[in-house]
Amino acid sequence: MVAIYLQKTVHEGLWARRMALFFVQLLILTVLLHRFGSLATPAALNLLTVSIGGLVLAIIIALVGIVRIWFGGQIGAGQAFAGIAIALIGLALPLYYLSQFFLLPRLNDVETTPRQPMQFSQLAAQRPADANRIVEPDLTAAELQEKAYADLRPMELERSATETFDIVHEAVKRIGWTIVLNEPPGEQPGRIEATDRTMIMGYTDDVLVRVTGDDTHAFIDVRSASRYGMHDLGANAARIRALFEEITTTLEKGEKTVLEQAKPKAAPAKKDATQKRVKKRVKKRRPVTR
């Protein structure tokens, strides 16, 4: 007699793996279409939310399958664990940003002078209709920023405002911002308005750089504002720090600015003809070998 044991397969594991694969692919496709394609930011945000929700649901279904296998003796645990692993891979980056959501203040507009906000001019009119409105930070937002980003203060240089503006302009170009407005200092402070895209998703944010000062000292102020989302997850503060670090690196390397390179070189002093004649007479003759 041969005993045949029939074991039922738990289908939750199979569906969990399929769901995890589908939503990971949707997550990757959303990022690529928004970063390199023409997918609008609101649509991308909605698809990201759906993808993350689908991955969480896949984990829940896989866990239900594992519980059934544990108590019922069915097979299919491998599919369930594979679904959990795939979903966790897809959720790795979102979970990191979720931690930033809780650790950092809920801000989407950061600047070096939060109690005296600077005003966008050209970029304010170029924002899409569905983007965040540029508003003046209130006292609560200013206090939150000062507590979370105490290092964000105006940068002071012992250079003229014109030279400082030139340094800032070169730094902005090196870090890859797209300059929209470029006004060197004169009767008014120097201003640079530019846009920058985040590394992964490619969200477009607006940046304003202002240079004030005189012939000996200059101050650099920066404002960075997100176009979408109520929480920037620290992106705006990181952007301001990146600009200041680039300026500091330029100064430490001693690189010449465009203005310094344009200065005419001093002509070498002409030697006195009398001194040349004296040197010729004093110069010894080499002996001739025959």
DRENTI-512985 format. One record per residue: residue in three letters; x, y, z of N, C-alpha, C in turn. Coordinates in steps of 0.02 Angstrom, whole numbers, padded with zeros to 5 digits, always signed. Each point is the difference from the previous one (the first is absolute). Layout:
! residues N
alaXYZXYZXYZ ...
This chain:
! residues 290
met+00042-00059+00000-00042+00059+00000+00044+00062+00000 val-00015+00046-00042+00036+00064-00004-00047+00056+00021 ala+00020+00037+00050-00041+00055+00024+00019+00063-00038 ile-00050+00034-00025+00010+00062-00038-00029+00058+00041 tyr+00045+00048+00014-00022+00058+00038-00007+00060-00048 leu-00057+00030+00000-00013+00058-00041+00005+00063+00042 gln+00043+00046-00021+00009+00064+00036-00027+00056-00044 lys-00039+00040+00030-00027+00057-00036+00051+00057-00002 thr-00002+00037-00054+00045+00058-00008-00038+00063+00020 val+00033+00039+00040-00029+00065+00020+00012+00050-00057 his-00052+00027-00027+00006+00044-00058+00018+00072+00019 glu-00005+00016+00065+00018+00069+00020+00073+00016-00015 gly+00044-00048+00008+00071+00012-00014+00012+00016-00073 leu-00034-00038-00045+00009+00012-00071-00026+00069-00019 trp-00058+00019+00026-00027+00066-00016+00042+00056+00031 ala+00027-00013+00058+00043+00051+00031+00062+00013-00042 arg+00030-00054-00027+00059+00008-00042-00017+00037-00064 arg-00057-00018-00031-00021+00034-00061-00013+00074+00012 met-00035+00015+00055-00015+00070+00016+00064+00039+00013 ala+00047-00030+00037+00063+00035+00015+00038+00016-00064 leu+00004-00049-00045+00035+00011-00064-00034+00056-00040 phe-00065-00001-00002-00037+00049-00040+00012+00071+00027 phe-00007+00008+00066+00004+00068+00028+00072+00025+00003 val+00050-00046+00005+00069+00022-00006+00014+00026-00070 gln-00025-00034-00050+00008+00023-00069-00036+00066-00011 leu-00059+00007+00029-00037+00063-00006+00038+00057+00034 leu+00031-00015+00057+00039+00051+00035+00060+00023-00042 ile+00036-00048-00028+00059+00017-00041-00022+00037-00062 leu-00052-00021-00032-00024+00033-00061-00023+00071+00014 thr-00032+00011+00057-00022+00067+00018+00060+00047+00009 val+00051-00025+00034+00060+00041+00011+00033+00017-00067 leu+00007-00048-00044+00033+00011-00064-00040+00048-00044 leu-00066-00009-00002-00041+00044-00042-00001+00071+00026 his+00002+00009+00065+00001+00068+00027+00069+00031-00006 arg+00052-00040+00011+00068+00027-00002+00023+00016-00070 phe-00017-00044-00048+00026+00008-00067-00055+00009-00053 gly-00062-00010+00019-00056+00006-00047-00042+00062+00013 ser-00062-00004-00019-00045+00057+00006-00057-00012+00050 leu+00009-00046+00046-00051-00013+00050-00005+00058+00048 ala-00060+00028+00008-00010+00058+00044+00011-00020+00072 thr+00022+00049+00040+00015-00014+00070-00061-00023+00040 pro-00058+00032-00006-00059-00025+00038-00016-00073-00017 ala+00003-00018-00064-00014-00069-00019+00053-00047+00028 ala+00064+00022+00001+00053-00041+00027-00010-00011+00075 leu-00020+00051+00035-00012-00007+00072-00056-00049+00014 asn-00053+00002-00041-00055-00047+00009+00023-00072-00014 leu+00039-00010-00053+00024-00067-00016+00048-00026+00053 leu+00040+00044+00028+00044-00021+00055-00040-00023+00060 thr-00052+00037+00016-00043-00019+00056-00032-00068-00012 val-00025-00011-00061-00031-00064-00017+00052-00056+00004 ser+00061+00012-00025+00052-00052+00001+00018-00019+00071 ile+00010+00050+00042+00019-00014+00069-00057-00037+00036 gly-00061+00022-00011-00057-00036+00030-00006-00072-00024 gly+00013-00011-00065-00002-00068-00027+00053-00044+00030 leu+00060+00027+00011+00054-00040+00030-00016-00018+00072 val-00028+00047+00036-00020-00015+00069-00054-00054+00001 leu-00048+00005-00046-00053-00050-00004+00029-00068-00017 ala+00050-00003-00044+00031-00064-00017+00032-00032+00061 ile+00031+00040+00043+00030-00027+00061-00054-00028+00047 ile-00055+00036+00006-00055-00023+00043-00028-00067-00025 ile-00011-00005-00066-00026-00062-00029+00049-00058+00011 ala+00065+00014-00008+00050-00052+00010+00001-00023+00073 leu-00007+00046+00046-00002-00019+00071-00061-00042+00016 val-00057+00017-00030-00060-00042+00009+00012-00070-00025 gly+00033-00006-00058+00017-00066-00027+00046-00039+00046 ile+00049+00033+00029+00047-00034+00045-00036-00025+00063 val-00047+00040+00025-00039-00022+00059-00040-00062-00017 arg-00032+00000-00058-00038-00059-00021+00044-00062-00007 ile+00060+00010-00028+00046-00056-00008+00022-00026+00068 trp+00012+00045+00047+00024-00019+00066-00051-00044+00037 phe-00063+00020-00004-00052-00036+00037-00033-00056-00040 gly+00002+00003-00067-00035-00049-00040+00044-00051-00034 gly+00066+00012-00001+00045-00048-00031+00000+00002-00075 gln-00025+00051-00032+00001+00004-00073+00070+00019-00025 ile+00008+00001-00064+00064+00020-00031-00009+00067-00034 gly+00056+00030-00018-00001+00066-00033+00036+00054+00039 ala+00038-00019+00052+00036+00049+00040+00053+00037-00040 gly+00031-00036-00047+00053+00031-00041-00026+00059-00040 gln-00060-00007-00028-00030+00054-00038-00015+00060+00045 ala-00024-00016+00060-00017+00053+00047+00062+00040+00021 phe+00053-00036+00018+00062+00035+00020+00031+00038-00058 ala-00006-00027-00060+00025+00037-00059-00039+00065-00010 gly-00066-00003+00010-00040+00060-00006+00020+00053+00051 ile+00012-00022+00062+00021+00047+00052+00068+00031-00017 ala+00047-00041-00024+00066+00026-00017-00003+00051-00056 ile-00038-00015-00052-00006+00046-00057-00033+00065+00022 ala-00051-00005+00042-00035+00060+00023+00046+00043+00044 leu+00040-00031+00042+00045+00038+00043+00054+00035-00041 ile+00023-00032-00054+00049+00033-00044-00031+00063-00031 gly-00063-00007-00022-00034+00058-00029-00013+00055+00051 leu-00009-00019+00063-00016+00049+00052+00061+00029+00035 ala+00060-00023-00018+00060+00022+00036+00009+00076-00003 leu-00002+00028-00060+00009+00073-00006-00060+00039+00028 pro-00062-00020-00014-00057+00034+00031+00003-00001+00076 leu+00023-00056+00030+00005-00004+00072+00052+00049+00027 tyr+00055+00009-00037+00050+00050+00021-00030+00070+00001 tyr-00036+00017-00054-00031+00066-00002-00056+00006+00052 leu-00032-00055+00016-00051+00002+00053+00032+00017+00067 ser+00060-00026+00012+00036+00019+00062+00017+00074+00001 gln+00019+00028-00058+00013+00071-00004-00063+00041+00012 phe-00056-00028-00020-00064+00034+00010-00014+00012+00073 phe+00018-00048+00042-00013+00006+00071+00057+00034+00038 leu+00062-00004-00026+00057+00029+00035+00009+00075-00015 leu-00020+00022-00059+00010+00070-00020-00066+00039+00003 pro+00004+00066+00009-00061+00040+00005-00038+00002-00066 arg-00064+00012+00005-00043+00001-00060+00007+00068-00034 leu+00052+00006-00042+00014+00062-00036+00010-00016-00073 asn-00019+00046-00043+00014-00006-00072+00030+00063-00028 asp+00021+00046+00045+00030+00064-00020+00051+00019+00053 val+00064+00001-00018+00054+00011+00048+00044+00056-00026 glu+00023+00044+00045+00046+00054-00021+00045+00020+00058 thr+00052+00038-00017+00049+00019+00050-00025+00056+00045 thr-00051+00036-00021-00029+00053+00042-00075-00011+00005 pro-00023-00050+00039-00071-00016+00001-00044+00055+00030 arg+00029+00042+00042-00040+00054+00030-00002+00062-00045 gln+00041+00001-00052-00001+00053-00050+00001-00032-00069 pro-00055-00029-00021-00002-00040-00062+00015+00041-00062 met+00036-00031-00046+00014+00030-00065-00057-00015-00048 gln-00006+00041-00051-00056-00006-00047+00024-00025-00068 phe-00033-00053-00024+00011-00022-00069-00033+00050-00047 ser+00030+00010-00058-00031+00045-00049-00021-00038-00062 gln+00047-00026-00038-00016-00034-00063-00027-00070+00011 leu+00030-00038+00046-00022-00069+00011-00070-00004+00030 ala-00020+00051+00037-00067-00002+00029-00053-00003-00053 ala+00012+00033-00057-00049+00000-00054+00006-00062-00044 gln+00055-00036+00004+00010-00059-00042-00024-00065+00033 arg-00021+00003+00062-00023-00061+00034-00064-00025-00031 pro-00007-00067-00007-00063-00027-00027-00059+00017+00045 ala-00059-00003-00030-00060+00019+00037-00013-00047+00058 asp+00019-00064-00005-00013-00047+00053+00057-00006+00050 ala+00051+00043-00005+00056-00001+00046-00016+00037+00064 asn+00043-00008+00051-00009+00036+00062+00004+00075-00012 arg-00040+00037+00036+00005+00073-00003+00059+00023+00042 ile+00035+00051-00025+00056+00028+00037-00029+00050+00051 val+00005-00017+00063-00026+00041+00053+00056+00020+00047 glu-00012+00050+00039+00050+00023+00048+00000-00047+00061 pro+00058-00026+00020+00002-00043+00059-00024+00037+00063 asp-00043-00032+00038-00024+00031+00061+00051-00012+00056 leu-00016+00026+00060+00046-00005+00056+00011-00072+00020 thr-00053-00041-00004+00007-00070+00019+00048-00037-00046 ala-00007+00012-00066+00044-00033-00048+00072+00024+00010 ala+00010+00065+00014+00067+00026+00011+00032-00033+00061 glu-00038-00009+00053+00026-00032+00061+00017-00073-00013 leu-00043-00035-00038+00015-00070-00017+00064-00006-00040 gln+00010+00045-00048+00060-00003-00041+00062+00016+00042 glu-00003+00051+00042+00058+00019+00040+00019-00056+00049 lys-00049-00038+00022+00015-00055+00046+00029-00060-00036 ala-00027-00016-00060+00022-00059-00036+00063+00013-00041 tyr+00007+00060-00028+00056+00016-00044+00036+00062+00026 ala+00029-00008+00060+00034+00057+00031+00061+00024-00039 asp+00027-00043-00043+00060+00018-00038-00015+00043-00062 leu-00063+00006-00018-00018+00039-00060-00003+00074+00017 arg+00054+00034-00013+00005+00072+00012+00032+00033-00061 pro-00008+00066-00007+00033+00034-00056+00075-00011+00001 met+00029-00009-00058+00072-00011-00007+00035+00066-00012 glu+00051+00015+00039+00036+00063-00006+00069-00012-00030 leu+00018+00042-00048+00066-00004-00032+00034+00068+00004 glu+00066-00002+00008+00039+00062+00001+00022+00016-00072 arg-00049+00011-00041+00009+00020-00070-00053+00050-00018 ser+00009+00033-00055-00050+00047-00023-00063-00037-00022 ala-00055+00036-00001-00063-00032-00022+00004-00023-00072 thr+00036+00037-00042+00007-00020-00071+00039-00065-00007 glu+00057-00005+00036+00040-00061-00003-00039-00059+00030 thr-00035+00012+00054-00039-00053+00032-00055-00025-00046 phe-00033+00045-00034-00052-00021-00047+00029-00043-00056 asp+00059+00017-00023+00033-00039-00051+00016-00070+00025 ile+00022-00006+00062+00015-00065+00030-00064-00041+00005 val-00054+00032+00023-00064-00035+00008-00026-00024-00068 his+00005+00043-00050-00025-00017-00067+00037-00061-00027 glu+00066-00003+00009+00039-00057-00024-00018-00063+00040 ala-00012+00007+00065-00018-00058+00041-00068-00028-00020 val-00047+00044-00015-00067-00022-00021+00005-00039-00065 lys+00042+00022-00046+00007-00036-00064+00034-00068+00011 arg+00048-00002+00045+00036-00063+00010-00045-00054+00031 ile-00045+00019+00045-00042-00051+00031-00061-00017-00042 gly-00007+00032-00057-00049-00022-00049-00069+00031+00006 trp-00008+00056+00034-00066+00032+00003-00013+00035-00067 thr-00064+00006-00018-00020+00035-00060-00016+00072+00017 ile+00041+00046-00023-00008+00071+00017-00056+00031-00042 val-00046+00032+00033-00056+00034-00032+00009+00075+00000 leu+00028+00026+00054+00010+00073+00007+00070+00011+00028 asn+00036+00047-00030+00069+00015+00021+00009+00076+00000 glu+00000+00031+00059+00006+00072+00006+00060+00017+00044 pro+00057+00021-00029+00058+00018+00041-00016+00059+00046 pro+00037+00006+00055-00014+00055+00046+00019+00068-00029 gly-00040+00048+00015+00011+00069-00021-00031+00045+00051 glu-00050+00037-00022-00039+00038+00049-00043-00045+00043 gln-00018-00059-00028-00038-00050+00036+00044-00060+00015 pro-00019-00041+00049+00039-00061+00014+00002-00047-00060 gly+00053-00038-00005+00004-00050-00053-00049-00057+00013 arg-00031-00026-00053-00051-00052+00006+00011-00054-00053 ile-00007-00062+00021-00001-00056-00045-00061-00043+00017 glu-00043-00010-00049-00056-00046+00009+00012-00060-00045 ala-00007-00060+00029+00016-00061-00037-00046-00056+00022 thr-00002-00052-00040-00038-00060+00017+00049-00059+00008 asp-00019-00047+00043+00041-00059+00010-00047-00060+00005 arg+00023-00057-00024-00039-00061+00001+00030-00049+00050 thr-00043-00033+00039+00024-00050+00048+00031-00059-00037 met+00045-00035+00034+00041-00051-00034-00042-00059-00024 ile-00044-00027+00041-00034-00062-00017-00063+00013-00040 met-00047+00037+00029-00064+00011-00033+00001+00056-00051 gly+00048+00045+00007+00003+00056-00047-00052+00054+00012 tyr-00022+00008+00064-00046+00054+00016+00035+00068-00011 thr-00034+00048-00029+00028+00066-00012-00014+00046+00059 asp+00052+00029+00028-00006+00049+00054+00030+00066-00022 asp-00021+00054+00032+00022+00068-00018+00050+00025+00052 val+00051+00036-00025+00053+00025+00044+00012+00074-00015 leu+00008+00040+00052+00017+00070-00006+00063+00013+00040 val+00051+00031-00032+00063+00017+00032+00007+00076-00004 arg+00014+00031+00057+00008+00073+00002+00069+00017+00028 val+00034+00048-00032+00066+00022+00022-00004+00074+00017 thr+00016+00018+00062+00001+00069+00022+00068+00016+00030 gly+00016+00064+00006+00063+00020+00031+00029+00062-00032 asp+00065+00010+00011+00035+00060-00026+00064-00022-00032 asp+00050+00043+00001+00063-00014-00034+00046-00046+00039 thr-00016-00013+00064+00044-00041+00041-00034-00062+00030 his-00065+00003+00010-00037-00056+00029-00062-00015-00041 ala-00019-00064+00000-00061-00020-00036-00034-00056+00039 phe-00066-00002-00008-00041-00051+00032-00040-00038-00053 ile-00003-00066+00009-00037-00043-00047-00059-00030+00037 asp-00060+00013-00026-00062-00029+00028-00031-00045-00053 val-00031-00055+00023-00030-00049-00046-00069-00019+00026 arg-00046-00007-00047-00067-00026+00015-00015-00057-00049 ser-00022-00056+00025-00016-00058-00041-00071-00023+00018 ala-00043-00005-00051-00071-00017+00012-00022-00056-00046 ser-00034-00049+00028-00025-00057-00039-00064+00019-00036 arg-00008-00024-00061-00061+00014-00037-00058-00046+00020 tyr+00016-00060+00023-00052-00048+00017+00016-00031+00068 gly-00054-00019+00035+00008-00035+00063+00001+00048+00059 met-00027-00022+00056+00000+00040+00061+00062-00012+00042 his+00041-00049-00018+00061-00017+00037+00056-00011-00051 asp+00055+00035+00009+00055-00006-00049+00049-00055+00019 leu-00009-00033+00058+00043-00055+00022+00074+00022+00004 gly+00011+00064+00014+00068+00025+00008+00035+00020-00064 ala-00035-00002-00057+00033+00014-00064+00021+00072-00006 asn-00041+00047+00023+00017+00071-00008+00060+00020+00042 ala+00003-00024+00062+00058+00014+00042+00063-00030-00030 ala-00004-00061-00026+00058-00032-00031+00023+00039-00061 arg-00047+00030-00037+00018+00038-00060+00038+00064+00019 ile-00021+00033+00052+00035+00061+00023+00070-00018+00024 arg+00005-00055+00037+00066-00021+00024+00046-00017-00058 ala-00028-00032-00052+00041-00018-00058+00029+00061-00034 leu-00039+00054-00006+00025+00061-00030+00055+00031+00042 phe-00010+00004+00066+00051+00029+00044+00064-00042+00000 glu-00007-00066-00003+00059-00043-00003+00038+00010-00065 glu-00036+00010-00055+00033+00012-00064+00038+00066+00001 ile-00030+00051+00029+00034+00065+00006+00061-00006+00044 thr-00006-00035+00056+00057-00009+00045+00056-00038-00034 thr-00017-00051-00038+00051-00038-00036+00037+00043-00050 thr-00037+00043-00034+00031+00046-00049+00050+00046+00034 leu-00019+00026+00058+00044+00046+00035+00061-00036+00028 glu-00009-00061+00023+00057-00038+00027+00050-00019-00054 lys-00025-00015-00060+00044-00017-00055+00036+00062-00028 gly-00027+00059+00015+00031+00061-00025-00011+00011-00074 glu-00055-00028-00026-00014+00008-00071-00017+00073-00015 lys+00025+00024-00057-00014+00068-00019-00070+00006-00030 thr-00033+00055+00017-00066+00012-00028+00007+00031-00070 val-00056+00006-00033+00001+00030-00068+00026+00071+00002 leu-00018+00037+00052+00024+00069+00005+00075+00001+00010 glu+00026-00045+00042+00072-00001+00012+00038-00022-00062 gln-00028-00047-00038+00032-00022-00061+00000+00054-00053 ala-00049+00045+00003-00006+00052-00051+00047+00059+00013 lys+00030+00003+00059+00044+00056+00016+00062-00004-00045 pro+00021+00056-00029+00060-00001-00043+00062-00014+00040 lys+00043-00041-00028+00063-00016+00033+00048+00059-00005 ala+00037+00011+00055+00048+00055+00001+00058-00015-00047 ala+00019+00050-00041+00055-00010-00048+00066-00006+00037 pro+00042-00046-00019+00065-00009+00033+00042+00063-00007 ala+00035+00016+00053+00041+00061+00000+00058-00007-00049 lys+00011+00052-00040+00054-00001-00050+00067+00011+00034 lys+00046-00041-00019+00066+00007+00028+00036+00061-00030 asp+00037+00031+00041+00037+00059-00022+00054-00021-00050 ala+00001+00037-00054+00049-00017-00053+00071+00006+00026 thr+00012+00048+00047+00068+00008+00027+00021-00062+00039 gln-00048-00029+00040+00016-00060+00038+00016-00058-00047 lys-00034-00004-00058+00015-00053-00047+00071+00006-00027 arg+00020+00061-00015+00068+00010-00027+00052-00018+00053 val-00014+00018+00063+00048-00016+00054+00008-00076+00007 lys-00057-00036-00003+00002-00072+00008+00040-00032-00057 lys-00007+00028-00060+00037-00029-00056+00075+00008+00010 arg+00022+00059+00028+00071+00011+00009+00028-00043+00056 val-00041-00011+00053+00024-00039+00057+00001-00074-00015 lys-00042-00022-00046-00005-00071-00015+00067-00027-00025 lys+00019-00056+00031+00064-00030-00017-00005-00039-00065 arg+00055+00001-00037+00003-00039-00061+00021-00072+00015 arg-00031-00044-00031+00019-00070+00009+00064-00014-00039 pro+00045-00038+00031+00063-00017-00036-00013-00043-00060 val+00038+00012-00052-00008-00038-00062+00050-00057-00001 thr-00022-00058-00011+00043-00059-00003+00022-00012-00073 arg+00062-00005-00009+00026-00012-00068+00019-00073-00010 
